Amino acid sequence: MDQSLSEGRLNGIDCDVHPAVESMKVLLPYFDEHWQEQVTVRGIDGLDPTSYPPQMRVNCRPDWRGQDRIPVTKVAQLSSQALDGLGSQLAICNCLYGVQSVYDENFAAALARAVNSWIQTEWLDCEPRLRASIIIPTQNPDLAVAEIERLAPDRRFVQVMVLAMGDMPLGRRFYWPIYEACARHGLPLGIHAGSAFRHAPSCTGWPSFYLEDYVAQAESFQAQLASLICEGVFTKYPDLSVVMMESGFSWLPNFMWRSNKTWRAMRAEIPWVDRPPADIIRDHVRFTLQPTDEPPLAADLDRILNQVGTDEALLYSTDYPHWHFEGSNMLPIGLSPAMIRKIAHENPRKAFPRLQEVAV
């Protein structure tokens, strides 16, 4: 591998970084008067996601965390460590906060608006190399669409983000207005690891340890991918693309093979799916690189990528400040220079059409 790449000077497009909300206090100016009062009177002091607790060691590399309880709450830190430090020309901010875990859909909408406005003002306005995802209240598709419409004119927002685990499978028609808005504005749907914890994160119930929850996240991505395909989302919205973030990808060959095999036997049940699921995945679905569930041998990774059947599936990401790789070597071993360029530069620009407006 080129020495500059091994040292992290990739100059790529980082498709997944995580600015964090320090406290509800920083969001307060972005609520309207009613919700400012409600947040204050009700003593709502924070909604950190329990699916990725800030204090967990895996949440942040020690030298990135510093003395702060919650890492990366300031744009200068992200610029220094993720952009300059890891050598990225652009980065997409995916702010994980408790928007989709709130039961009150009106408060969820107000919270989404506040988080997005905070990202817009205190991150995007301050650092021209940043882009962001639109956070939406999936509890109510009408309110979610309203938030998409509000922010879609700002071309620095490049996708719409939801969590991998929520109230129901994402293919259900309940969510289709969101997908129509995404397709109309050319915004991919980003599905990020995480849960609203309405239901157990495992199909066998509630786990005892965080490790179980973390590993089970991959199952949820597979279930959501099957739902989107089988319910006919990509048939209804052929221009919709999906980005799966922190999903891993080594499970893809088996999932694609099993989906194709079962579809051939049961396609009469879902006549709107008129081609093999693996072909739909190759055309519509992309996967961020980190955390990379790579095998120990480079040849095995090459075999997995060949079985996936497209060199456009993977998108470069560091998952900053989450801690998944040694030093600054965030790329799997054995990738060719041509594949690295695809993952770090060409694939992100294809996956996020608004990034094509940025000069290389």
C-alpha positions as CSV (number, residue, x, y, z in Angstrom):
1,M,0.0,0.0,0.0
2,D,1.2,3.5,-0.7
3,Q,2.9,5.0,2.3
4,S,0.7,8.1,2.3
5,L,-2.3,5.9,2.5
6,S,-0.9,3.9,5.4
7,E,-0.4,7.1,7.3
8,G,-4.0,8.1,6.8
9,R,-3.4,10.9,4.2
10,L,-6.1,9.6,2.0
11,N,-7.9,12.8,1.1
12,G,-11.0,10.8,0.8
13,I,-14.7,11.5,1.6
14,D,-15.5,10.2,5.1
15,C,-19.1,9.1,5.0
16,D,-19.7,8.7,8.8
17,V,-18.4,10.9,11.6
18,H,-20.2,11.7,14.8
19,P,-20.5,15.2,16.3
20,A,-22.1,14.9,19.8
21,V,-24.7,17.0,21.6
22,E,-23.0,18.0,24.9
23,S,-26.3,18.7,26.7
24,M,-29.8,19.8,26.1
25,K,-28.6,23.3,27.0
26,V,-26.8,23.7,23.6
27,L,-30.0,22.8,21.8
28,L,-32.2,25.2,23.7
29,P,-31.8,28.2,21.4
30,Y,-32.9,26.1,18.5
31,F,-36.3,25.2,20.0
32,D,-39.3,27.6,19.6
33,E,-40.6,29.3,22.7
34,H,-43.1,26.6,23.6
35,W,-40.5,23.8,23.6
36,Q,-37.9,25.9,25.3
37,E,-40.3,26.2,28.2
38,Q,-41.3,22.6,28.1
39,V,-37.7,21.4,28.1
40,T,-36.8,23.7,31.0
41,V,-39.9,23.1,33.2
42,R,-39.8,19.3,32.7
43,G,-36.1,19.2,33.4
44,I,-35.2,17.3,30.2
45,D,-31.4,17.4,30.6
46,G,-30.2,15.0,27.8
47,L,-31.2,12.2,25.5
48,D,-27.9,10.3,24.8
49,P,-28.5,7.1,22.8
50,T,-28.3,4.1,25.1
51,S,-27.4,1.9,22.0
52,Y,-24.0,3.7,22.0
53,P,-23.3,5.0,25.5
54,P,-20.8,7.9,25.6
55,Q,-18.8,6.4,28.4
56,M,-18.2,3.1,26.6
57,R,-14.5,2.7,25.7
58,V,-15.4,1.7,22.2
59,N,-17.2,5.0,21.8
60,C,-14.0,7.0,21.5
61,R,-10.3,6.5,21.3
62,P,-8.7,7.7,24.6
63,D,-6.4,10.3,22.9
64,W,-9.5,11.7,21.1
65,R,-11.7,11.9,24.2
66,G,-9.5,14.1,26.4
67,Q,-11.2,15.1,29.7
68,D,-14.7,15.3,28.3
69,R,-17.4,12.9,29.3
70,I,-19.0,13.2,25.9
71,P,-16.4,13.3,23.0
72,V,-16.5,15.6,20.0
73,T,-18.9,18.3,21.0
74,K,-16.9,21.1,19.3
75,V,-16.3,21.6,15.6
76,A,-12.6,22.5,16.0
77,Q,-11.9,19.1,17.6
78,L,-13.6,17.3,14.7
79,S,-11.8,19.4,12.1
80,S,-8.4,18.7,13.8
81,Q,-8.8,15.0,14.5
82,A,-11.1,13.7,11.7
83,L,-10.4,16.0,8.8
84,D,-6.8,17.1,9.2
85,G,-5.7,14.2,11.5
86,L,-7.2,11.3,9.4
87,G,-6.7,13.1,6.1
88,S,-10.2,13.5,4.7
89,Q,-11.3,16.2,2.3
90,L,-15.0,16.0,3.3
91,A,-16.9,14.3,6.1
92,I,-20.6,13.6,6.6
93,C,-21.9,14.4,10.1
94,N,-24.3,11.8,11.5
95,C,-25.5,13.1,14.8
96,L,-26.8,10.2,17.0
97,Y,-29.2,11.6,19.6
98,G,-32.5,10.5,21.1
99,V,-34.8,11.9,18.5
100,Q,-36.3,8.6,17.4
101,S,-36.6,7.2,20.9
102,V,-39.0,9.9,22.1
103,Y,-42.6,8.8,22.5
104,D,-44.2,12.2,22.0
105,E,-44.1,12.7,18.2
106,N,-44.5,16.5,18.6
107,F,-41.5,16.7,20.8
108,A,-39.6,14.3,18.5
109,A,-40.2,16.7,15.6
110,A,-39.1,19.7,17.7
111,L,-36.0,17.9,18.8
112,A,-35.1,16.8,15.3
113,R,-35.5,20.4,14.1
114,A,-33.3,21.7,17.0
115,V,-30.6,19.1,16.3
116,N,-30.6,19.8,12.6
117,S,-30.5,23.6,13.1
118,W,-27.7,23.2,15.6
119,I,-25.7,21.1,13.1
120,Q,-26.4,23.7,10.4
121,T,-25.3,26.7,12.4
122,E,-22.5,25.4,14.7
123,W,-20.9,22.8,12.4
124,L,-21.7,23.3,8.7
125,D,-21.5,27.1,8.9
126,C,-18.2,26.9,10.8
127,E,-16.4,24.2,8.7
128,P,-16.9,24.2,4.9
129,R,-15.5,20.6,4.7
130,L,-18.5,19.2,6.5
131,R,-21.8,17.9,5.2
132,A,-24.6,16.3,7.2
133,S,-27.6,14.0,7.4
134,I,-31.1,15.2,8.1
135,I,-32.4,13.7,11.3
136,I,-36.1,13.0,11.2
137,P,-38.9,12.0,13.6
138,T,-39.8,8.6,12.2
139,Q,-42.6,8.4,14.7
140,N,-44.8,10.5,12.3
141,P,-44.0,10.4,8.5
142,D,-45.8,13.7,7.9
143,L,-43.6,15.5,10.4
144,A,-40.6,13.7,9.0
145,V,-41.4,14.9,5.5
146,A,-41.9,18.4,6.7
147,E,-38.4,18.4,8.2
148,I,-37.0,17.0,4.9
149,E,-38.7,19.8,3.0
150,R,-37.4,22.4,5.4
151,L,-33.8,21.4,4.9
152,A,-33.6,20.0,1.4
153,P,-32.8,23.4,-0.1
154,D,-29.6,23.5,1.9
155,R,-27.3,21.4,-0.3
156,R,-25.0,20.7,2.5
157,F,-27.5,18.1,3.8
158,V,-26.7,15.1,1.7
159,Q,-28.9,12.3,3.1
160,V,-31.8,11.5,5.5
161,M,-30.9,9.3,8.5
162,V,-32.9,6.8,10.5
163,L,-32.0,4.0,12.9
164,A,-31.6,0.4,12.1
165,M,-34.0,-0.7,14.9
166,G,-37.3,1.0,15.6
167,D,-41.0,0.4,15.8
168,M,-41.5,-1.7,12.7
169,P,-39.7,-2.9,9.6
170,L,-38.7,0.0,7.4
171,G,-40.3,-1.5,4.3
172,R,-43.8,-0.9,5.6
173,R,-46.0,1.6,3.7
174,F,-46.2,3.7,6.9
175,Y,-42.7,5.0,6.0
176,W,-43.2,5.4,2.2
177,P,-43.9,9.2,2.3
178,I,-40.4,9.6,3.7
179,Y,-39.0,7.6,0.8
180,E,-40.9,9.6,-1.7
181,A,-39.4,12.8,-0.3
182,C,-35.9,11.3,-0.4
183,A,-36.3,10.2,-4.0
184,R,-37.7,13.5,-5.1
185,H,-34.9,15.5,-3.6
186,G,-32.1,13.1,-4.6
187,L,-31.3,12.3,-1.0
188,P,-30.3,8.7,0.0
189,L,-31.9,7.1,3.0
190,G,-29.1,6.5,5.5
191,I,-29.8,3.6,8.0
192,H,-27.4,3.8,11.0
193,A,-26.8,1.3,13.7
194,G,-28.9,2.1,16.7
195,S,-32.2,1.4,18.3
196,A,-35.2,3.3,19.8
197,F,-35.4,0.2,22.2
198,R,-39.2,-0.2,21.8
199,H,-38.4,-3.9,21.3
200,A,-35.6,-6.2,22.2
201,P,-32.5,-5.7,19.9
202,S,-32.3,-9.5,19.5
203,C,-34.9,-11.8,18.0
204,T,-34.5,-14.0,21.0
205,G,-35.2,-11.3,23.5
206,W,-33.3,-8.8,25.7
207,P,-29.6,-9.5,26.1
208,S,-27.6,-9.3,29.3
209,F,-24.5,-7.5,27.9
210,Y,-23.7,-4.6,25.7
211,L,-21.5,-7.0,23.6
212,E,-24.6,-9.0,22.6
213,D,-26.5,-5.8,21.6
214,Y,-23.5,-4.6,19.5
215,V,-23.1,-7.9,17.6
216,A,-26.9,-8.2,17.1
217,Q,-26.9,-4.9,15.2
218,A,-25.9,-6.8,12.0
219,E,-29.1,-8.9,12.2
220,S,-31.2,-5.8,12.2
221,F,-29.6,-4.5,9.0
222,Q,-30.3,-7.8,7.3
223,A,-34.0,-7.7,8.5
224,Q,-34.4,-4.1,7.3
225,L,-32.8,-4.9,3.9
226,A,-35.1,-7.8,3.4
227,S,-38.1,-5.7,4.4
228,L,-37.2,-2.9,1.9
229,I,-36.9,-5.4,-0.9
230,C,-39.9,-7.6,-0.2
231,E,-42.3,-4.8,0.5
232,G,-41.4,-3.3,-2.9
233,V,-39.8,0.0,-1.8
234,F,-37.3,-0.1,-4.6
235,T,-40.0,-1.0,-7.1
236,K,-42.2,1.9,-6.0
237,Y,-39.2,4.3,-5.8
238,P,-36.7,3.2,-8.4
239,D,-34.6,6.3,-7.8
240,L,-34.2,5.7,-4.1
241,S,-30.8,4.6,-2.8
242,V,-30.0,3.4,0.7
243,V,-26.7,3.7,2.7
244,M,-26.2,1.3,5.6
245,M,-23.9,2.7,8.2
246,E,-21.9,0.6,10.7
247,S,-23.7,-2.5,9.4
248,G,-20.6,-4.5,8.4
249,F,-20.6,-6.2,5.0
250,S,-19.0,-9.6,5.3
251,W,-22.5,-11.0,5.8
252,L,-23.6,-9.8,2.3
253,P,-22.6,-12.8,0.1
254,N,-24.6,-15.2,2.2
255,F,-27.5,-12.9,2.5
256,M,-27.6,-12.2,-1.2
257,W,-27.4,-15.9,-2.1
258,R,-30.1,-17.0,0.4
259,S,-32.4,-14.1,-0.7
260,N,-32.0,-15.1,-4.4
261,K,-32.6,-18.8,-3.6
262,T,-35.7,-18.2,-1.5
263,W,-37.1,-15.6,-4.0
264,R,-36.9,-18.1,-6.8
265,A,-39.1,-20.5,-4.8
266,M,-41.5,-17.9,-3.4
267,R,-41.6,-15.1,-5.9
268,A,-45.3,-15.6,-6.5
269,E,-45.8,-14.2,-3.0
270,I,-44.2,-10.8,-4.0
271,P,-44.8,-10.4,-7.7
272,W,-43.7,-6.7,-7.6
273,V,-40.2,-7.9,-6.9
274,D,-39.5,-8.8,-10.5
275,R,-35.7,-9.5,-10.4
276,P,-33.3,-11.2,-8.0
277,P,-32.8,-9.4,-4.6
278,A,-29.0,-9.5,-5.1
279,D,-29.4,-7.4,-8.2
280,I,-31.5,-4.9,-6.3
281,I,-28.9,-4.6,-3.6
282,R,-26.1,-4.0,-6.1
283,D,-28.1,-1.2,-7.8
284,H,-29.6,0.5,-4.7
285,V,-27.7,-0.2,-1.5
286,R,-24.3,0.9,-0.2
287,F,-22.3,0.1,3.0
288,T,-19.9,2.2,5.0
289,L,-16.5,0.8,5.6
290,Q,-16.1,1.1,9.4
291,P,-16.3,-0.9,11.5
292,T,-14.7,-3.3,9.0
293,D,-15.5,-7.0,9.8
294,E,-12.6,-8.1,7.7
295,P,-11.2,-11.6,7.7
296,P,-7.6,-12.1,8.8
297,L,-6.3,-12.9,5.3
298,A,-6.4,-10.3,2.5
299,A,-7.3,-13.0,0.0
300,D,-10.5,-13.8,1.9
301,L,-11.5,-10.1,1.9
302,D,-11.0,-10.1,-1.9
303,R,-13.1,-13.2,-2.2
304,I,-15.9,-11.5,-0.2
305,L,-15.8,-8.4,-2.4
306,N,-15.9,-10.6,-5.5
307,Q,-18.9,-12.5,-4.2
308,V,-20.8,-9.2,-3.5
309,G,-20.4,-8.7,-7.3
310,T,-19.9,-4.9,-7.5
311,D,-17.0,-2.6,-6.7
312,E,-19.5,0.2,-5.9
313,A,-20.9,-1.3,-2.7
314,L,-18.4,0.2,-0.1
315,L,-18.1,3.8,1.0
316,Y,-15.1,5.0,2.9
317,S,-15.7,6.0,6.5
318,T,-13.8,6.3,9.8
319,D,-16.7,6.2,12.1
320,Y,-14.8,8.9,14.1
321,P,-14.6,9.1,17.1
322,H,-15.6,5.5,17.6
323,W,-12.7,3.2,17.9
324,H,-12.3,0.4,15.4
325,F,-8.8,0.5,14.0
326,E,-5.2,0.8,15.1
327,G,-3.6,4.2,14.8
328,S,-4.7,5.9,11.6
329,N,-4.8,2.8,9.4
330,M,-8.5,2.7,8.8
331,L,-8.3,0.7,5.5
332,P,-8.5,-3.1,5.4
333,I,-5.3,-4.8,4.4
334,G,-5.1,-6.0,0.8
335,L,-7.2,-3.4,-1.1
336,S,-5.7,-2.4,-4.4
337,P,-5.0,1.3,-5.1
338,A,-7.8,1.2,-7.7
339,M,-10.2,-0.2,-5.1
340,I,-9.1,2.3,-2.5
341,R,-9.9,5.2,-4.9
342,K,-13.3,3.7,-5.7
343,I,-14.1,3.4,-2.0
344,A,-12.7,6.7,-0.9
345,H,-13.6,9.0,-3.8
346,E,-15.7,7.7,-6.6
347,N,-18.3,5.6,-4.7
348,P,-19.2,8.4,-2.2
349,R,-19.7,10.9,-5.0
350,K,-22.0,8.4,-6.8
351,A,-23.9,7.5,-3.6
352,F,-24.4,11.1,-2.5
353,P,-25.3,13.1,-5.6
354,R,-24.9,16.4,-3.8
355,L,-21.2,15.7,-3.2
356,Q,-20.7,15.9,-7.0
357,E,-21.1,19.7,-6.6
358,V,-17.8,19.8,-4.6
359,A,-14.6,20.1,-6.5
360,V,-12.1,17.3,-6.0
